[in-house]
Amino acid sequence: MRHPFTASNPWLSIWLSAANSMAGAASGFANAEFQRQMSRMQAEMTQQMLNFWTLPLAPPISGKRRRRR
């Protein structure tokens, strides 16, 4: 005789399948956002590193001056 708690339940199977599908989509969105943030941070850090090493070698930047009338 089969135990009633171990018998397959089609509604539970459908519900778990939908939950797994939603969790997979949420995981994909979270991973994509993480990759975007990491790319942005890496680009910013590269720019800061280049500014740190190359700015002292460049001539000073003079601002535009207004002419008096």
mmJSON file of the N, C-alpha and C atoms, coordinates in Angstrom:
{"data_MODEL":{"atom_site":{
"group_PDB":["ATOM","ATOM","ATOM","ATOM","ATOM","ATOM","ATOM","ATOM","ATOM","ATOM","ATOM","ATOM","ATOM","ATOM","ATOM","ATOM","ATOM","ATOM","ATOM","ATOM","ATOM","ATOM","ATOM","ATOM","ATOM","ATOM","ATOM","ATOM","ATOM","ATOM","ATOM","ATOM","ATOM","ATOM","ATOM","ATOM","ATOM","ATOM","ATOM","ATOM","ATOM","ATOM","ATOM","ATOM","ATOM","ATOM","ATOM","ATOM","ATOM","ATOM","ATOM","ATOM","ATOM","ATOM","ATOM","ATOM","ATOM","ATOM","ATOM","ATOM","ATOM","ATOM","ATOM","ATOM","ATOM","ATOM","ATOM","ATOM","ATOM","ATOM","ATOM","ATOM","ATOM","ATOM","ATOM","ATOM","ATOM","ATOM","ATOM","ATOM","ATOM","ATOM","ATOM","ATOM","ATOM","ATOM","ATOM","ATOM","ATOM","ATOM","ATOM","ATOM","ATOM","ATOM","ATOM","ATOM","ATOM","ATOM","ATOM","ATOM","ATOM","ATOM","ATOM","ATOM","ATOM","ATOM","ATOM","ATOM","ATOM","ATOM","ATOM","ATOM","ATOM","ATOM","ATOM","ATOM","ATOM","ATOM","ATOM","ATOM","ATOM","ATOM","ATOM","ATOM","ATOM","ATOM","ATOM","ATOM","ATOM","ATOM","ATOM","ATOM","ATOM","ATOM","ATOM","ATOM","ATOM","ATOM","ATOM","ATOM","ATOM","ATOM","ATOM","ATOM","ATOM","ATOM","ATOM","ATOM","ATOM","ATOM","ATOM","ATOM","ATOM","ATOM","ATOM","ATOM","ATOM","ATOM","ATOM","ATOM","ATOM","ATOM","ATOM","ATOM","ATOM","ATOM","ATOM","ATOM","ATOM","ATOM","ATOM","ATOM","ATOM","ATOM","ATOM","ATOM","ATOM","ATOM","ATOM","ATOM","ATOM","ATOM","ATOM","ATOM","ATOM","ATOM","ATOM","ATOM","ATOM","ATOM","ATOM","ATOM","ATOM","ATOM","ATOM","ATOM","ATOM","ATOM","ATOM","ATOM","ATOM","ATOM","ATOM","ATOM","ATOM","ATOM","ATOM"],
"id":[1,2,3,4,5,6,7,8,9,10,11,12,13,14,15,16,17,18,19,20,21,22,23,24,25,26,27,28,29,30,31,32,33,34,35,36,37,38,39,40,41,42,43,44,45,46,47,48,49,50,51,52,53,54,55,56,57,58,59,60,61,62,63,64,65,66,67,68,69,70,71,72,73,74,75,76,77,78,79,80,81,82,83,84,85,86,87,88,89,90,91,92,93,94,95,96,97,98,99,100,101,102,103,104,105,106,107,108,109,110,111,112,113,114,115,116,117,118,119,120,121,122,123,124,125,126,127,128,129,130,131,132,133,134,135,136,137,138,139,140,141,142,143,144,145,146,147,148,149,150,151,152,153,154,155,156,157,158,159,160,161,162,163,164,165,166,167,168,169,170,171,172,173,174,175,176,177,178,179,180,181,182,183,184,185,186,187,188,189,190,191,192,193,194,195,196,197,198,199,200,201,202,203,204,205,206,207],
"type_symbol":["N","C","C","N","C","C","N","C","C","N","C","C","N","C","C","N","C","C","N","C","C","N","C","C","N","C","C","N","C","C","N","C","C","N","C","C","N","C","C","N","C","C","N","C","C","N","C","C","N","C","C","N","C","C","N","C","C","N","C","C","N","C","C","N","C","C","N","C","C","N","C","C","N","C","C","N","C","C","N","C","C","N","C","C","N","C","C","N","C","C","N","C","C","N","C","C","N","C","C","N","C","C","N","C","C","N","C","C","N","C","C","N","C","C","N","C","C","N","C","C","N","C","C","N","C","C","N","C","C","N","C","C","N","C","C","N","C","C","N","C","C","N","C","C","N","C","C","N","C","C","N","C","C","N","C","C","N","C","C","N","C","C","N","C","C","N","C","C","N","C","C","N","C","C","N","C","C","N","C","C","N","C","C","N","C","C","N","C","C","N","C","C","N","C","C","N","C","C","N","C","C","N","C","C","N","C","C"],
"label_atom_id":["N","CA","C","N","CA","C","N","CA","C","N","CA","C","N","CA","C","N","CA","C","N","CA","C","N","CA","C","N","CA","C","N","CA","C","N","CA","C","N","CA","C","N","CA","C","N","CA","C","N","CA","C","N","CA","C","N","CA","C","N","CA","C","N","CA","C","N","CA","C","N","CA","C","N","CA","C","N","CA","C","N","CA","C","N","CA","C","N","CA","C","N","CA","C","N","CA","C","N","CA","C","N","CA","C","N","CA","C","N","CA","C","N","CA","C","N","CA","C","N","CA","C","N","CA","C","N","CA","C","N","CA","C","N","CA","C","N","CA","C","N","CA","C","N","CA","C","N","CA","C","N","CA","C","N","CA","C","N","CA","C","N","CA","C","N","CA","C","N","CA","C","N","CA","C","N","CA","C","N","CA","C","N","CA","C","N","CA","C","N","CA","C","N","CA","C","N","CA","C","N","CA","C","N","CA","C","N","CA","C","N","CA","C","N","CA","C","N","CA","C","N","CA","C","N","CA","C","N","CA","C","N","CA","C","N","CA","C","N","CA","C"],
"label_alt_id":[null,null,null,null,null,null,null,null,null,null,null,null,null,null,null,null,null,null,null,null,null,null,null,null,null,null,null,null,null,null,null,null,null,null,null,null,null,null,null,null,null,null,null,null,null,null,null,null,null,null,null,null,null,null,null,null,null,null,null,null,null,null,null,null,null,null,null,null,null,null,null,null,null,null,null,null,null,null,null,null,null,null,null,null,null,null,null,null,null,null,null,null,null,null,null,null,null,null,null,null,null,null,null,null,null,null,null,null,null,null,null,null,null,null,null,null,null,null,null,null,null,null,null,null,null,null,null,null,null,null,null,null,null,null,null,null,null,null,null,null,null,null,null,null,null,null,null,null,null,null,null,null,null,null,null,null,null,null,null,null,null,null,null,null,null,null,null,null,null,null,null,null,null,null,null,null,null,null,null,null,null,null,null,null,null,null,null,null,null,null,null,null,null,null,null,null,null,null,null,null,null,null,null,null,null,null,null],
"label_comp_id":["MET","MET","MET","ARG","ARG","ARG","HIS","HIS","HIS","PRO","PRO","PRO","PHE","PHE","PHE","THR","THR","THR","ALA","ALA","ALA","SER","SER","SER","ASN","ASN","ASN","PRO","PRO","PRO","TRP","TRP","TRP","LEU","LEU","LEU","SER","SER","SER","ILE","ILE","ILE","TRP","TRP","TRP","LEU","LEU","LEU","SER","SER","SER","ALA","ALA","ALA","ALA","ALA","ALA","ASN","ASN","ASN","SER","SER","SER","MET","MET","MET","ALA","ALA","ALA","GLY","GLY","GLY","ALA","ALA","ALA","ALA","ALA","ALA","SER","SER","SER","GLY","GLY","GLY","PHE","PHE","PHE","ALA","ALA","ALA","ASN","ASN","ASN","ALA","ALA","ALA","GLU","GLU","GLU","PHE","PHE","PHE","GLN","GLN","GLN","ARG","ARG","ARG","GLN","GLN","GLN","MET","MET","MET","SER","SER","SER","ARG","ARG","ARG","MET","MET","MET","GLN","GLN","GLN","ALA","ALA","ALA","GLU","GLU","GLU","MET","MET","MET","THR","THR","THR","GLN","GLN","GLN","GLN","GLN","GLN","MET","MET","MET","LEU","LEU","LEU","ASN","ASN","ASN","PHE","PHE","PHE","TRP","TRP","TRP","THR","THR","THR","LEU","LEU","LEU","PRO","PRO","PRO","LEU","LEU","LEU","ALA","ALA","ALA","PRO","PRO","PRO","PRO","PRO","PRO","ILE","ILE","ILE","SER","SER","SER","GLY","GLY","GLY","LYS","LYS","LYS","ARG","ARG","ARG","ARG","ARG","ARG","ARG","ARG","ARG","ARG","ARG","ARG","ARG","ARG","ARG"],
"label_asym_id":["A","A","A","A","A","A","A","A","A","A","A","A","A","A","A","A","A","A","A","A","A","A","A","A","A","A","A","A","A","A","A","A","A","A","A","A","A","A","A","A","A","A","A","A","A","A","A","A","A","A","A","A","A","A","A","A","A","A","A","A","A","A","A","A","A","A","A","A","A","A","A","A","A","A","A","A","A","A","A","A","A","A","A","A","A","A","A","A","A","A","A","A","A","A","A","A","A","A","A","A","A","A","A","A","A","A","A","A","A","A","A","A","A","A","A","A","A","A","A","A","A","A","A","A","A","A","A","A","A","A","A","A","A","A","A","A","A","A","A","A","A","A","A","A","A","A","A","A","A","A","A","A","A","A","A","A","A","A","A","A","A","A","A","A","A","A","A","A","A","A","A","A","A","A","A","A","A","A","A","A","A","A","A","A","A","A","A","A","A","A","A","A","A","A","A","A","A","A","A","A","A","A","A","A","A","A","A"],
"label_entity_id":["1","1","1","1","1","1","1","1","1","1","1","1","1","1","1","1","1","1","1","1","1","1","1","1","1","1","1","1","1","1","1","1","1","1","1","1","1","1","1","1","1","1","1","1","1","1","1","1","1","1","1","1","1","1","1","1","1","1","1","1","1","1","1","1","1","1","1","1","1","1","1","1","1","1","1","1","1","1","1","1","1","1","1","1","1","1","1","1","1","1","1","1","1","1","1","1","1","1","1","1","1","1","1","1","1","1","1","1","1","1","1","1","1","1","1","1","1","1","1","1","1","1","1","1","1","1","1","1","1","1","1","1","1","1","1","1","1","1","1","1","1","1","1","1","1","1","1","1","1","1","1","1","1","1","1","1","1","1","1","1","1","1","1","1","1","1","1","1","1","1","1","1","1","1","1","1","1","1","1","1","1","1","1","1","1","1","1","1","1","1","1","1","1","1","1","1","1","1","1","1","1","1","1","1","1","1","1"],
"label_seq_id":[1,1,1,2,2,2,3,3,3,4,4,4,5,5,5,6,6,6,7,7,7,8,8,8,9,9,9,10,10,10,11,11,11,12,12,12,13,13,13,14,14,14,15,15,15,16,16,16,17,17,17,18,18,18,19,19,19,20,20,20,21,21,21,22,22,22,23,23,23,24,24,24,25,25,25,26,26,26,27,27,27,28,28,28,29,29,29,30,30,30,31,31,31,32,32,32,33,33,33,34,34,34,35,35,35,36,36,36,37,37,37,38,38,38,39,39,39,40,40,40,41,41,41,42,42,42,43,43,43,44,44,44,45,45,45,46,46,46,47,47,47,48,48,48,49,49,49,50,50,50,51,51,51,52,52,52,53,53,53,54,54,54,55,55,55,56,56,56,57,57,57,58,58,58,59,59,59,60,60,60,61,61,61,62,62,62,63,63,63,64,64,64,65,65,65,66,66,66,67,67,67,68,68,68,69,69,69],
"pdbx_PDB_ins_code":[null,null,null,null,null,null,null,null,null,null,null,null,null,null,null,null,null,null,null,null,null,null,null,null,null,null,null,null,null,null,null,null,null,null,null,null,null,null,null,null,null,null,null,null,null,null,null,null,null,null,null,null,null,null,null,null,null,null,null,null,null,null,null,null,null,null,null,null,null,null,null,null,null,null,null,null,null,null,null,null,null,null,null,null,null,null,null,null,null,null,null,null,null,null,null,null,null,null,null,null,null,null,null,null,null,null,null,null,null,null,null,null,null,null,null,null,null,null,null,null,null,null,null,null,null,null,null,null,null,null,null,null,null,null,null,null,null,null,null,null,null,null,null,null,null,null,null,null,null,null,null,null,null,null,null,null,null,null,null,null,null,null,null,null,null,null,null,null,null,null,null,null,null,null,null,null,null,null,null,null,null,null,null,null,null,null,null,null,null,null,null,null,null,null,null,null,null,null,null,null,null,null,null,null,null,null,null],
"Cartn_x":[0.838,0.0,0.888,0.522,1.284,0.895,1.86,1.62,1.044,0.016,-0.617,0.293,1.269,2.148,3.252,3.526,4.577,4.019,2.72,2.12,2.36,2.501,2.771,1.514,1.748,0.667,0.844,-0.035,0.172,0.118,-0.729,-0.806,0.472,1.019,2.275,3.397,3.384,4.407,4.329,3.135,2.96,3.405,3.029,3.387,4.898,5.563,7.016,7.732,7.19,7.784,7.705,6.566,6.418,7.338,7.443,8.322,9.777,10.168,11.531,11.793,10.814,10.95,11.119,10.316,10.425,11.757,12.2,13.477,14.629,14.547,15.583,15.622,14.451,14.398,14.939,14.566,15.054,16.572,17.071,18.514,19.219,18.647,19.239,19.274,18.171,18.142,19.161,19.269,20.22,21.659,21.957,23.312,23.638,22.666,22.899,23.182,22.423,22.649,24.01,24.396,25.705,26.813,26.67,27.676,27.75,26.594,26.599,27.317,27.046,27.695,29.189,29.591,31.018,31.733,31.111,31.716,31.857,30.825,30.864,31.972,32.076,33.103,34.496,34.668,35.98,36.382,35.449,35.755,36.121,35.402,35.699,37.062,37.379,38.68,39.82,39.608,40.632,40.869,39.785,39.91,40.637,40.32,41.003,42.482,42.806,44.215,44.977,44.365,45.025,45.216,44.208,44.345,45.442,45.541,46.548,47.957,48.183,49.534,49.874,48.91,49.242,49.022,48.188,47.93,49.166,50.025,51.222,52.175,52.119,53.015,52.501,51.229,50.628,50.891,50.937,51.105,49.862,50.01,48.848,47.764,46.556,45.425,45.047,45.088,44.706,43.258,42.517,41.11,40.914,39.776,39.478,39.239,39.811,39.644,38.724,37.885,37.011,37.782,37.463,38.059,37.182,37.815,37.082,36.795,35.643,35.273,35.526],
"Cartn_y":[-1.175,0.0,1.244,2.242,3.484,4.425,5.109,6.102,7.349,7.978,9.131,10.364,10.486,11.665,11.542,10.334,10.161,10.06,10.05,10.004,11.331,11.28,12.517,13.385,14.672,15.639,16.554,16.501,17.321,18.821,19.27,20.693,21.196,20.374,20.755,20.788,19.854,19.828,21.077,21.475,22.682,23.914,23.994,25.147,25.238,24.114,24.126,24.465,24.005,24.322,25.825,26.437,27.88,28.656,28.203,28.877,28.784,27.635,27.461,28.362,28.499,29.366,30.823,31.278,32.658,32.892,31.911,32.064,32.139,31.359,31.418,32.759,33.315,34.632,35.708,35.658,36.645,36.541,35.327,35.13,35.712,35.526,36.086,37.601,38.225,39.686,40.196,39.516,39.942,39.805,38.716,38.533,39.568,39.907,40.919,42.28,42.641,43.922,43.94,42.828,42.727,42.933,42.313,42.478,43.93,44.596,46.006,46.87,46.635,47.436,47.177,45.921,45.604,46.255,46.252,46.897,48.394,49.006,50.439,50.764,49.962,50.209,50.015,48.998,48.752,49.908,50.426,51.556,52.789,53.027,54.182,54.04,52.846,52.647,52.786,52.312,52.47,53.946,54.712,56.15,56.838,56.479,57.078,56.73,55.487,55.077,55.849,55.989,56.75,58.203,58.798,60.185,60.311,59.345,59.397,59.366,58.511,58.351,59.34,59.858,60.718,62.2,62.584,63.998,64.763,64.213,64.978,65.207,64.39,64.554,65.591,65.864,66.812,68.247,69.176,70.591,71.068,72.072,72.56,73.096,72.884,73.327,74.733,75.653,77.026,77.223,77.856,78.083,79.249,79.282,80.386,81.659,82.739,83.994,84.89,85.615,86.567,87.846,88.371,89.67,90.775,91.752,92.884,93.867,94.453,95.431,96.828],
"Cartn_z":[0.0,0.0,0.0,-0.826,-0.927,0.199,0.672,1.72,1.053,1.614,0.948,0.867,1.765,1.742,0.707,0.219,-0.776,-2.183,-2.34,-3.676,-4.385,-5.703,-6.438,-6.465,-6.289,-6.268,-7.477,-8.471,-9.675,-9.391,-8.477,-8.164,-7.498,-6.605,-5.957,-6.975,-7.898,-8.936,-9.804,-10.193,-11.005,-10.229,-8.958,-8.134,-7.966,-7.687,-7.51,-8.814,-9.924,-11.215,-11.49,-11.204,-11.397,-10.456,-9.213,-8.248,-8.701,-9.217,-9.7,-10.906,-11.777,-12.946,-12.517,-11.568,-11.087,-10.375,-9.6,-8.903,-9.906,-10.975,-12.003,-12.702,-12.999,-13.641,-12.707,-11.438,-10.469,-10.322,-10.314,-10.216,-11.435,-12.609,-13.822,-13.798,-13.361,-13.265,-12.253,-11.116,-10.09,-10.593,-11.277,-11.804,-12.876,-13.714,-14.747,-14.12,-13.098,-12.421,-11.735,-11.138,-10.499,-11.526,-12.702,-13.748,-14.219,-14.345,-14.76,-13.732,-12.468,-11.422,-11.384,-11.56,-11.553,-12.737,-13.901,-15.073,-14.842,-14.268,-13.983,-12.974,-11.928,-10.913,-11.485,-12.33,-12.922,-13.84,-14.615,-15.492,-14.674,-13.588,-12.744,-12.071,-11.592,-10.943,-11.945,-13.183,-14.211,-14.505,-14.589,-14.843,-13.691,-12.462,-11.31,-11.306,-11.664,-11.688,-12.766,-13.939,-14.995,-14.596,-13.979,-13.512,-12.463,-11.577,-10.522,-11.096,-12.109,-12.633,-13.74,-14.466,-15.611,-15.352,-14.423,-14.182,-13.728,-12.852,-12.467,-13.638,-14.675,-15.812,-16.798,-16.763,-17.711,-17.261,-18.22,-17.828,-17.095,-16.253,-15.501,-16.436,-16.07,-16.87,-16.434,-17.391,-17.047,-17.437,-16.575,-16.834,-17.809,-18.435,-19.337,-18.51,-18.988,-18.279,-19.089,-18.385,-19.051,-19.355,-20.512,-20.84,-20.263,-19.689,-19.147,-20.269,-20.213,-21.234,-20.771],
"occupancy":[1.0,1.0,1.0,1.0,1.0,1.0,1.0,1.0,1.0,1.0,1.0,1.0,1.0,1.0,1.0,1.0,1.0,1.0,1.0,1.0,1.0,1.0,1.0,1.0,1.0,1.0,1.0,1.0,1.0,1.0,1.0,1.0,1.0,1.0,1.0,1.0,1.0,1.0,1.0,1.0,1.0,1.0,1.0,1.0,1.0,1.0,1.0,1.0,1.0,1.0,1.0,1.0,1.0,1.0,1.0,1.0,1.0,1.0,1.0,1.0,1.0,1.0,1.0,1.0,1.0,1.0,1.0,1.0,1.0,1.0,1.0,1.0,1.0,1.0,1.0,1.0,1.0,1.0,1.0,1.0,1.0,1.0,1.0,1.0,1.0,1.0,1.0,1.0,1.0,1.0,1.0,1.0,1.0,1.0,1.0,1.0,1.0,1.0,1.0,1.0,1.0,1.0,1.0,1.0,1.0,1.0,1.0,1.0,1.0,1.0,1.0,1.0,1.0,1.0,1.0,1.0,1.0,1.0,1.0,1.0,1.0,1.0,1.0,1.0,1.0,1.0,1.0,1.0,1.0,1.0,1.0,1.0,1.0,1.0,1.0,1.0,1.0,1.0,1.0,1.0,1.0,1.0,1.0,1.0,1.0,1.0,1.0,1.0,1.0,1.0,1.0,1.0,1.0,1.0,1.0,1.0,1.0,1.0,1.0,1.0,1.0,1.0,1.0,1.0,1.0,1.0,1.0,1.0,1.0,1.0,1.0,1.0,1.0,1.0,1.0,1.0,1.0,1.0,1.0,1.0,1.0,1.0,1.0,1.0,1.0,1.0,1.0,1.0,1.0,1.0,1.0,1.0,1.0,1.0,1.0,1.0,1.0,1.0,1.0,1.0,1.0,1.0,1.0,1.0,1.0,1.0,1.0],
"B_iso_or_equiv":[0.0,0.0,0.0,0.0,0.0,0.0,0.0,0.0,0.0,0.0,0.0,0.0,0.0,0.0,0.0,0.0,0.0,0.0,0.0,0.0,0.0,0.0,0.0,0.0,0.0,0.0,0.0,0.0,0.0,0.0,0.0,0.0,0.0,0.0,0.0,0.0,0.0,0.0,0.0,0.0,0.0,0.0,0.0,0.0,0.0,0.0,0.0,0.0,0.0,0.0,0.0,0.0,0.0,0.0,0.0,0.0,0.0,0.0,0.0,0.0,0.0,0.0,0.0,0.0,0.0,0.0,0.0,0.0,0.0,0.0,0.0,0.0,0.0,0.0,0.0,0.0,0.0,0.0,0.0,0.0,0.0,0.0,0.0,0.0,0.0,0.0,0.0,0.0,0.0,0.0,0.0,0.0,0.0,0.0,0.0,0.0,0.0,0.0,0.0,0.0,0.0,0.0,0.0,0.0,0.0,0.0,0.0,0.0,0.0,0.0,0.0,0.0,0.0,0.0,0.0,0.0,0.0,0.0,0.0,0.0,0.0,0.0,0.0,0.0,0.0,0.0,0.0,0.0,0.0,0.0,0.0,0.0,0.0,0.0,0.0,0.0,0.0,0.0,0.0,0.0,0.0,0.0,0.0,0.0,0.0,0.0,0.0,0.0,0.0,0.0,0.0,0.0,0.0,0.0,0.0,0.0,0.0,0.0,0.0,0.0,0.0,0.0,0.0,0.0,0.0,0.0,0.0,0.0,0.0,0.0,0.0,0.0,0.0,0.0,0.0,0.0,0.0,0.0,0.0,0.0,0.0,0.0,0.0,0.0,0.0,0.0,0.0,0.0,0.0,0.0,0.0,0.0,0.0,0.0,0.0,0.0,0.0,0.0,0.0,0.0,0.0,0.0,0.0,0.0,0.0,0.0,0.0],
"pdbx_formal_charge":[null,null,null,null,null,null,null,null,null,null,null,null,null,null,null,null,null,null,null,null,null,null,null,null,null,null,null,null,null,null,null,null,null,null,null,null,null,null,null,null,null,null,null,null,null,null,null,null,null,null,null,null,null,null,null,null,null,null,null,null,null,null,null,null,null,null,null,null,null,null,null,null,null,null,null,null,null,null,null,null,null,null,null,null,null,null,null,null,null,null,null,null,null,null,null,null,null,null,null,null,null,null,null,null,null,null,null,null,null,null,null,null,null,null,null,null,null,null,null,null,null,null,null,null,null,null,null,null,null,null,null,null,null,null,null,null,null,null,null,null,null,null,null,null,null,null,null,null,null,null,null,null,null,null,null,null,null,null,null,null,null,null,null,null,null,null,null,null,null,null,null,null,null,null,null,null,null,null,null,null,null,null,null,null,null,null,null,null,null,null,null,null,null,null,null,null,null,null,null,null,null,null,null,null,null,null,null],
"auth_seq_id":[1,1,1,2,2,2,3,3,3,4,4,4,5,5,5,6,6,6,7,7,7,8,8,8,9,9,9,10,10,10,11,11,11,12,12,12,13,13,13,14,14,14,15,15,15,16,16,16,17,17,17,18,18,18,19,19,19,20,20,20,21,21,21,22,22,22,23,23,23,24,24,24,25,25,25,26,26,26,27,27,27,28,28,28,29,29,29,30,30,30,31,31,31,32,32,32,33,33,33,34,34,34,35,35,35,36,36,36,37,37,37,38,38,38,39,39,39,40,40,40,41,41,41,42,42,42,43,43,43,44,44,44,45,45,45,46,46,46,47,47,47,48,48,48,49,49,49,50,50,50,51,51,51,52,52,52,53,53,53,54,54,54,55,55,55,56,56,56,57,57,57,58,58,58,59,59,59,60,60,60,61,61,61,62,62,62,63,63,63,64,64,64,65,65,65,66,66,66,67,67,67,68,68,68,69,69,69],
"auth_comp_id":["MET","MET","MET","ARG","ARG","ARG","HIS","HIS","HIS","PRO","PRO","PRO","PHE","PHE","PHE","THR","THR","THR","ALA","ALA","ALA","SER","SER","SER","ASN","ASN","ASN","PRO","PRO","PRO","TRP","TRP","TRP","LEU","LEU","LEU","SER","SER","SER","ILE","ILE","ILE","TRP","TRP","TRP","LEU","LEU","LEU","SER","SER","SER","ALA","ALA","ALA","ALA","ALA","ALA","ASN","ASN","ASN","SER","SER","SER","MET","MET","MET","ALA","ALA","ALA","GLY","GLY","GLY","ALA","ALA","ALA","ALA","ALA","ALA","SER","SER","SER","GLY","GLY","GLY","PHE","PHE","PHE","ALA","ALA","ALA","ASN","ASN","ASN","ALA","ALA","ALA","GLU","GLU","GLU","PHE","PHE","PHE","GLN","GLN","GLN","ARG","ARG","ARG","GLN","GLN","GLN","MET","MET","MET","SER","SER","SER","ARG","ARG","ARG","MET","MET","MET","GLN","GLN","GLN","ALA","ALA","ALA","GLU","GLU","GLU","MET","MET","MET","THR","THR","THR","GLN","GLN","GLN","GLN","GLN","GLN","MET","MET","MET","LEU","LEU","LEU","ASN","ASN","ASN","PHE","PHE","PHE","TRP","TRP","TRP","THR","THR","THR","LEU","LEU","LEU","PRO","PRO","PRO","LEU","LEU","LEU","ALA","ALA","ALA","PRO","PRO","PRO","PRO","PRO","PRO","ILE","ILE","ILE","SER","SER","SER","GLY","GLY","GLY","LYS","LYS","LYS","ARG","ARG","ARG","ARG","ARG","ARG","ARG","ARG","ARG","ARG","ARG","ARG","ARG","ARG","ARG"],
"auth_asym_id":["A","A","A","A","A","A","A","A","A","A","A","A","A","A","A","A","A","A","A","A","A","A","A","A","A","A","A","A","A","A","A","A","A","A","A","A","A","A","A","A","A","A","A","A","A","A","A","A","A","A","A","A","A","A","A","A","A","A","A","A","A","A","A","A","A","A","A","A","A","A","A","A","A","A","A","A","A","A","A","A","A","A","A","A","A","A","A","A","A","A","A","A","A","A","A","A","A","A","A","A","A","A","A","A","A","A","A","A","A","A","A","A","A","A","A","A","A","A","A","A","A","A","A","A","A","A","A","A","A","A","A","A","A","A","A","A","A","A","A","A","A","A","A","A","A","A","A","A","A","A","A","A","A","A","A","A","A","A","A","A","A","A","A","A","A","A","A","A","A","A","A","A","A","A","A","A","A","A","A","A","A","A","A","A","A","A","A","A","A","A","A","A","A","A","A","A","A","A","A","A","A","A","A","A","A","A","A"],
"auth_atom_id":["N","CA","C","N","CA","C","N","CA","C","N","CA","C","N","CA","C","N","CA","C","N","CA","C","N","CA","C","N","CA","C","N","CA","C","N","CA","C","N","CA","C","N","CA","C","N","CA","C","N","CA","C","N","CA","C","N","CA","C","N","CA","C","N","CA","C","N","CA","C","N","CA","C","N","CA","C","N","CA","C","N","CA","C","N","CA","C","N","CA","C","N","CA","C","N","CA","C","N","CA","C","N","CA","C","N","CA","C","N","CA","C","N","CA","C","N","CA","C","N","CA","C","N","CA","C","N","CA","C","N","CA","C","N","CA","C","N","CA","C","N","CA","C","N","CA","C","N","CA","C","N","CA","C","N","CA","C","N","CA","C","N","CA","C","N","CA","C","N","CA","C","N","CA","C","N","CA","C","N","CA","C","N","CA","C","N","CA","C","N","CA","C","N","CA","C","N","CA","C","N","CA","C","N","CA","C","N","CA","C","N","CA","C","N","CA","C","N","CA","C","N","CA","C","N","CA","C","N","CA","C","N","CA","C","N","CA","C","N","CA","C"],
"pdbx_PDB_model_num":[1,1,1,1,1,1,1,1,1,1,1,1,1,1,1,1,1,1,1,1,1,1,1,1,1,1,1,1,1,1,1,1,1,1,1,1,1,1,1,1,1,1,1,1,1,1,1,1,1,1,1,1,1,1,1,1,1,1,1,1,1,1,1,1,1,1,1,1,1,1,1,1,1,1,1,1,1,1,1,1,1,1,1,1,1,1,1,1,1,1,1,1,1,1,1,1,1,1,1,1,1,1,1,1,1,1,1,1,1,1,1,1,1,1,1,1,1,1,1,1,1,1,1,1,1,1,1,1,1,1,1,1,1,1,1,1,1,1,1,1,1,1,1,1,1,1,1,1,1,1,1,1,1,1,1,1,1,1,1,1,1,1,1,1,1,1,1,1,1,1,1,1,1,1,1,1,1,1,1,1,1,1,1,1,1,1,1,1,1,1,1,1,1,1,1,1,1,1,1,1,1,1,1,1,1,1,1]
}}}
